[in-house]
Amino acid sequence: MSNSKKAKNIMIQGTMSNAGKSLLAAGLCRIFKQDGYRVAPFKSQNMALNSFITKVGGEMGRAQVVQAEAAGILPDTRMNPILLKPTTDVGSQIIVNGKAIGNMNAMEYYRRKREFIPEVMKAYESLASEYDIIVIEGAGSPAEINLKDEDIVNMGMAEMVDAPVLLAGDIDRGGVFAQLYGTVKLLPEREQARIKGLVINKFRGDKEILRPGLKSLEELCGIPVVGVVPYMHIDIDDEDSLSERFNRGNVRKLIDIAVLRLPRISNFTDFSAFEHYENVSLRYVSSVKELHEPDMIIIPGTKSTIADLVWLRESGLEARVKQLASSGTLVFGVCGGYQMLGSTVSDPDGVEAAGLTEIAGLGLIPMDTVFLGEKVQVQTAGEFGEVQGVLKGLGGMHYEGYEIHMGRSEAKMPALAGGGNVYGSYVHGIFDAVGIADTILKALCARKNVSFSELGTFDPIGYKEAQYNLLADTLRNSLDMEYIYKRILLENC
């Protein structure tokens, strides 16, 4: 248990992955902020390809970035001291306190992960000395009995910082009473005692139907149910939202943008700026049949450029993208997708562990990429220089975002390469700065001879704040916040 004077804390754990922990944690961060507290999120270990670069060049999971935004503070790698970025089915790149320390297979990391506890605790203690409340997020389930001996992210973390726990179950996936009861009863008594409240998440329907079950659950577990949270239609980029994007369907609207669904796609939030226009479709496609003839094709970032380029070639999408590009379709590659657009991609030292040392790219931008051992991770901002071709309107506009890549490419422009109708950039978030998405959509509208006004307007900053406030309002109406304050936070002093 930690001994220093520090913030109060509360931990959100789940009965399974995708139970909604990230969103619940973000909502609590916004509630505590609204109530006047200095609050920060924390997750000791995150596994995700969707990462972010802080102002000082550290890499962290985007789930904690979202929670930091909800708390009204800047993202900080202390909020996510360990990030695992899968490189293969059995291995990941290990990032500790924002810096990559190498690749490990799953068994090696499992054997060694307790070595990272001092770094985890150093990060937590530092945050706890600066904030009033720390909202901690667990991972997966605390009842993975095959992994409990080396746990540093669920009950192991809760014990290290003496955190009370809210346990959330996902009723939308069925069997929520068994989820919650089974999870509680698989834990030793000392860990059961840490669970101060049960939450039923993603409920659709009349809460009164649940009341008999809630009473029985409380009697069986000896733990109160502190909330039934409805299934929320809130547009916030939490960890679970990628699968929701993939399941949105394939409806094509007035302006149609297709994102290639690479097997190791990363940083899908790069394209959120296009999602909020009523008459713009942003579709994720994984086959030639799904692609059709969009107005714009985006090749996204990936954790393994070479392996996903092989997949692109074998799926037939490469040939179709090149065919559409030759006929004038706008093609835009981001990070790994940008690398694919070049002439060659080389990995002489096996940095990506894809089994190939060199592969031909799509050949749509005259450049070569070579993977090196040192990772580029930096925030960046500036103004585009002169831009030729379809996106000439971007010339002189302000951009901002971050770079995170192992490869180095030769290109004519630091932030935007290419011209004509094919472009690429290393900058994640390149579409987010004010006016960038609008300028691209206006160019697409001009090519189709339709009015930009038909797409609808969008205020990204105001929209995001409204979504965080809606999330907080929903949780206030669904959770027993008086109990959470009086019986959990105030008793945890």
N, C-alpha and C positions, 0 to 999 in steps of 0.2 A: 504494500500500500504506500502511496506517495505521502510525504510528510510536510511538504512546503505549504505555506499559505497560498491558496489558489482559489480559482473560481468554483462555483457550484457546477455540477454536471448532471446530465441526463443522457441515457444511451437508448438508441432505437435498434432493436434486433428484430429479426424476422424468422418465420418458420421455414422459409425457403428463399432462394434467389427470386428476385422480381416480386417480392411481397409488398413493395412500395416504400422501403426504408428511406431511400434517398429523398423522395418527395415529402415524406412525413418530416424528415430532419430539416429540409428546406423550409417547410411551413412553420415549424417551431422556431427556427431562426428568425423568420419574419415576425412572428408573434412577439417574441421576446424583444426584438428591436422596436416594434411599435410600442411596447410597454416601457420603453426607456432604458433597457439594459444593453450593455456592451456584450455582444454575443459572437462566438466564433464556432465554426464547424470543425470536426475532426474525424478522420478515419485512418486507423493505423496502417492498414494494408488494403490497397485497392487493386483489382485486376481489370484493366480496361485498355482499349486501343484509342479511346477518345480522350486525349490529353491536352494540356494547356501549358504555355510558357509564361511565367511571371515576369514582372518588370526587371528583376535581377537575373533572369535567365534560368530559373529553376523549372523543372517539369513536374506536373501534378495532374491528378485525375480531374476531369471536368465536372464530375458530380460535386466535388467540394468547391469548385469554382462557382457553380450555381448556388450552392448553399451560402457561400460568402457574399454573392450578390444579394441574396435574400436578406442577409444580415447587414447589408449596407457597408461592407468593408472590402478591401482589396484582397484578391487571392494570395495565398502565402503557402509555400511548400510545407511549412510546419503543420498545415491542416491535413496533409496526406504524406507522411514521411516515407512510406514504402509504396511504390507503384510497380506492378507487374504488367508488362506489355507482351502478350503472347507472340512468339515468333514462329512456333510450330505447334502441333497438337500436344506436345509433351514438354515444351520449353518456353521460357520467357526472358525478355530483357529485364534486368533488375535495376530499378531506379531508387536510390536512397537519398532522402532530403534533396530531391531535385536533380541529382546527377546520376547518370548511368554508370554502373560498376561492372557490367558484363552480362553475359547470358548464362542461364542455368537451366538444367532440366528439372522437372517437377520434384523428383526424389531428392536431388541435391539441395534444392531450395528448402524442401520440407525438413531435411536434416539440419540445415544451417540457420533457419529463420529466427530461432531464439537468439542468435548472435546479434540480431538487429534491435533487440529490446532496448538497449541503452540509447540508441538513436531515436526510437519511438518515444521513449519517456522524456528525453531531452526536448523533443519537439512539443510534446504535450505540456510539460512543465512551463516552458517558455510562453506558450499561448495562455495557459491558466494564470500566469502572473500578470497578464495584461487585460483580461476580460472578466466579466461578471459571471457569465454562463458559457459552458462548452457543451454543444450538442454533438454527441458521438454517434457515429453510424457503424453498425456491425456489418458483416458480410455473410451471405449465404444463411446458414442455420447454425445456432449454437449447439445443436444436438447431433452434429456429425461425429459420432462416438469413435470413429476410426482416426479422427484427426485431433481429438481434444487434448492429447498430451502436449502438443506443440502449439496450441491455440494462442495467438497474440492479437486477435481481431474481434472476437466475440466475448465470451465470459472471461477469457484470459485477460483481455484488455480491461473489462469491467472491474475485475479484482485488482489489477495493478493501480487503478485510479479511484477505486471505491465508488463506482458509479451505479446508481439505481437504473433499472432497465424497464422499458416498455417493450412488450413482445407483440409484434403485429403478425396477423395471419391474413391470407388472401382468400376471401370468400368467393371471388369470381372464378377461381380455379377449382372450387369444390372441396368438401371435407374440411371446412375451417375449424370445426370443433375438434376433430381428430388431430388436425395440425397443431392446434394450441395445446390441447391436453397431452398429446404424445410428446411434443417438444419439452413441455414442463417436466413430465415424468421421466424422461430420459436423462435429465440433469441431476447431479447430486444435490442433496438438501441445501447445502450452503449456497449453491448457484440458484436453486429455486427461490431462495429467500431474497435474492437480488431483484427478482421480477416483481415490481410494484404495481403493474397494471397490464391488462391484456387489451389489445386493440383489434377489432375486426375491420379490415380494410377492403375497399372496392365493392361496397354493397350496393346492389340495385334493388329497389323496392321499398316496401313499408317496414320500417324498423320494428313495429309491433309484432310482426310475425316471428321475430328472433327472441322475444323476451323470455319465453319458457326455456329456450336453449341457453340464453345468457345466464339465467339463474342457476341452471344445472352446471354450467361450465365453472361458474364462480365457486359452487359448492365442491366440485370435484378437484379443482386446482387450489382452492384456498386463496385465490387472487382475484381482485375485483376487475371487472370489465370497465375500462375508463373511456371507451368510445367506440362508436360504430361510424366509420368514415365512408361516405358515399363514393361510388365510382366517379372520379373527377375528370371532366373534360377541360383540362388546364394545359395550356401550351407552354410548357417549361421543359428545357432540354435536360431531363434527368437520365440516369443510366439505362432505364428501361425503354426510353422513347425510340430507340433505333428500331426495335422489332415492330413497334407500332407504325413507324414510317413504312416499313417493308410491307405491312398488311393493309395499306390504305386503298389498294385497288389500282386500276390502270386507266382511269378516266383522263382523257386528253382535253385540255381547255383551249381558250383562244391563243394563249402562248404556252407552248409545251416544252418543258425542260426535262431531259432524261439524264439521270445520274447512273453510271455503270456500277452495279452492285458487285464490287470486287469481293472475293472470298475473305480478304483480310482488310476490309475497308476500315479506315480510321478517320476521326474528326468529321463525322457526318454533320455536325453543327455548322460547318463552313457554309452550308447552302440554305440555312434557315431564313436568310433575308428574302428569298424568293417565295417562301411558303405562305405568306400572309395576304397575297393579292387574290381577290376573288376569282379572277379569270386567268390565273397562272397555275398550271399543273407542274408539280415537281415529283417525277416518278422514278423509283429505283428499279432498274431492269437488269436481268441476268441472262438474257438470251436475245438472239436476233429477232425472234418472233415478237418479243415484248417491245423492242426498240421502236419499231415503226419509222416515221420520218419526223423527228422532233425539230423544233426550231433551234435548240441548243443542246449539245451533248457535253456533260461534265464527267471527266475522269478524275475520281477523288483520290485522296491520300490513301496510303496502304502501309502496313508494317513490313511487307515483303514485296518490293517493287518487281523483282525478277520472277518470283513464283506467280504473282498475279498477272504479270505480262504473259507468261506461258499460258495461264488459264484463259486470258483474253484472246490469245491466238487460237487455242484449241476449241474455244466455244464458238468461233466464227465471228465474234463481235469486232475483232480487230479489222478484218476485211471489210465489214459493213461500215464501221466508223470511217475508214479511209475512203470508202466509196462515197459516203455522205459528205465528207470533208471536201472531196474533189468537186462535188456538185454545189458547194457553197454553204453548207450547214456550219453554223458557228460551233467550234469545238474548243473547250477550255479545260486544261489540266491543272490540278493543284497538287503540289508537292510530289508524291510518288506518281500521280497521274501526269504531272508535268514532265517528269523524267521519262515516262513511257513514250511521250511524244517525240523525243529526240532520236538521233541516229543509232546510238548504242548505249547500253548500260553495262558497266564492268564492275566486277566484285573480286579483284585479284586475291584479297586476303580472307575471303569467305565471311565477311561481316554479316551478311544476311542469312548465311547458312542455308541457301537455297539449292546448293549443289551445282551451280553454273558459275563460271568465272566471267563470261561475257555473253550478251544476247543482243540481237538487233532490236531497236525500238520501232515505233510506227513510222519514223522518218518524216514527220510533218513539221518539225522544227529542227534546223541545222545545229545540233549540239551533241555533245557526248557527256555522259555522266559516269563518274568513278566513285565507288564507295570506299570511304576511308574509316579508320578506327575511331576518330574523334567526332563526337556528335555536335552538330550545330543546334543550339537552342537559345533563341534570343527574341525579344520583342522588337518590332520594327515599325517605323512610320515614316512618311515622307510624301512627296508628290510624284506622280507619274510624269515621265518625260513625254516627248512627242510619241503618239501612238498612231500607227498606220492601219488602215483597213476598217473593218466593220465597227470596231470599238474605238474609233478615233476620238470620240467624245470624252473618253477617259483622260485624255492628255491634260496635264496640269492639275488633275484632281487629287485631293488628299486621300491617302490610304493609311491603314494601320492594321496590325495583326501580329503574328509571331511565326517564326521559322523553327522547325524541328525535323532534322533529317541527317542521315549519315552521308548521303551522296553529295558530290560537288559537280556542278554543271557549268559548261561554258555557255554564256548567253550574252546578248547585246545589252539587255536592260536589267537592272538589279531587282526590280519588283515585278515587271511584266515583260515577258519575252514573246516573240512571234509577231504576227501581223496578218493582213488579209482577213481570213476567217478562222485562224488557228492561233491560240494563245496559251501561255502557261505561266505559272507563278509558284514560288516556294512559300508564299505568304498565306498561312491559314487565317481565315477571317477576312480575306481580301474583299469580300462582297459586303461587309458589314458597315463600313464608314458611310456617312451620310452622302447620298447621291449616287453611290457606285451601282447598286442594284437598279435604281431608276434609270441610270444612263444606259445600262445594258439592255433593260427591257424596252426602252425607247428605241434603241437601235433595232431590236427584233420586231417591234411594231412597225417601224418604218419599212422594213423589208417585206412585211405582209400587207402593207397599206391599210393598217388599222390604227385607231386612235389610242394613245397611251392612257387616256382618261377612262377607256373602257375596262382597264385592268383593276381600277379602284386604287385608293391611296392608303398609305400605311405609315404610322409613326412608330418606329421600332423601339425607341426608349420608353415612350409612354405606354406602349403595348406591354412591354416586359414588366414594367412596374405594376401595371394593372393586373397582370397574371399572378405576380407574387402576392399582391394584396387579396386577390380572389382566393388564392390558396390558403392564406392566413384566415380569411373570413370563414371558409369552409371548415377548417380545423377548429376554429373557435366554437362553431355551432355543433361540432361533432364530438369533440373531446371534452372531458370534465377538467377544464383548465384550473378551476378552483382546487380540485384534488391534486392536480399536477404541481401547482404552486405550493400549497400548504403541506401536502403529505409526502411530496417527493423532493422538491427543490429546497424548501425551507428546513426540512428535517435533515437534508444533506449538507450540513454546514461544517 
